[in-house]
Amino acid sequence: MTDLHLWLRHEARTTERRTPLVPADARRLVEAGVRLTVEQSPQRIFPIEEYEAAGCGVAPAGSWVSAPDDAVVLGLKELPDEPAELPHRHIFFGHAYKRQPGAEALLRRFAAGGGALLDLEYLVDDDGRRLAAFGFWAGYLGAALAVLQHRGRLAAPLVPGSKEELDETLRRAAGDEEFTALVVGALGRSGRGARVAFQAAGIEPTCWDLAETRDLDRPALLGHDVMVNAVLATSPVPPFLREEDLDAPARRLRTLCDVTCDVGSPLNVLPVYDRTTDWDEPVRRLRKEPPLDLIAIDNLPSLLPRESSTDFSAALVIQLAAFSVGGPWGRCLDRFHQACRELGITERESGNG
């Protein structure tokens, strides 16, 4: 794939330490003939020297805005607000196809510049299964933080670390007071990660998936002490929690972690909050009496940046090595064009097809 030029950008978000491509996998691409430019980043978990040793070119942070037109810009989280026009093809999690706040503005920036979004959430196989995802680590961390918060052991601000350190913290907390936990979406990647974290903390959670949410037992949901939502809805479903549920006299639920963080979307299954939490203030109290605490951090895997990056990169590098106008990447581009049409943006404007 000698004609592919990938440009790995620095992440604008200060708490984002992950990378979609680790140095070992960057070397694989370089050896396969891919031209790879990596921006310097003071926060990326892997130092720039490891990318240089892998044969990558180096560029200043934020220089993707002046990258060659044919470069494909690779990242994870949101772009800076400028420039207003985006002429490149960008690979990242755009969160722009379910009417989230700011989605239309982002897509119109691509339309203005003639670029395209290849959204990693929609990089799927022929059966619609995600080909690269952080889901396990999001679920693992969501449940871990919920355990520590419920047991009064969660310290803020949050700082990234290793899985070994977090596992040890969970083991130390395992002797604390017992509680009941519920994982909704327990059979998916995130749900599996949540189950592993609860088990590390000595908790055997109740596990719900499609069968249980199709005919939701709301009193049973509210009867758990802790709930982790790991469901990413792709079509409208009745919400799992409503405002009136938070004031139900029989509510036992005290700690709620929303791994999905679909706030602002009409597909949100937890429309009981209007903003996410963050590393500085990871917990928000939704009700004072009886208390109900919310954790809704939209980059949870960045708290274990090395492990989550390594896993994600191992899956993504296979797709990058086979980058083409068809297959999974073609489906990404088709989904981008579909989203533009839904907003009245013509195919001619959205370009880069």
Secondary structure, DSSP 8 states (H G I E B T S, - for coil): -TT-EEEE---SSTT----SS-HHHHHHHHHTT-EEEEE--SS-SS-HHHHHHTT-EEE-TTGGGGS-TT-EEE-SS---S--S---SEEEE----SS--TTHHHHHHHHHHHT-EEEEGGG-B-TTS-BSS--HHHHHHHHHHHHHHHHTT---SS-----HHHHHHHHHHHTTS----EEEETTTSHHHHHHHHHHHHTT---EEE-HHHHHT--HHHHHTSSEEEE----SS----S--HHHHT-TT----EEEESS--TTSTT-S-TT-SS---SSS--EEEETTTTEEEE--TTGGGGSHHHHHHHHHHHHHHHHHT--SSHHHHHHHHHHHHHHHHTT--HHHH---
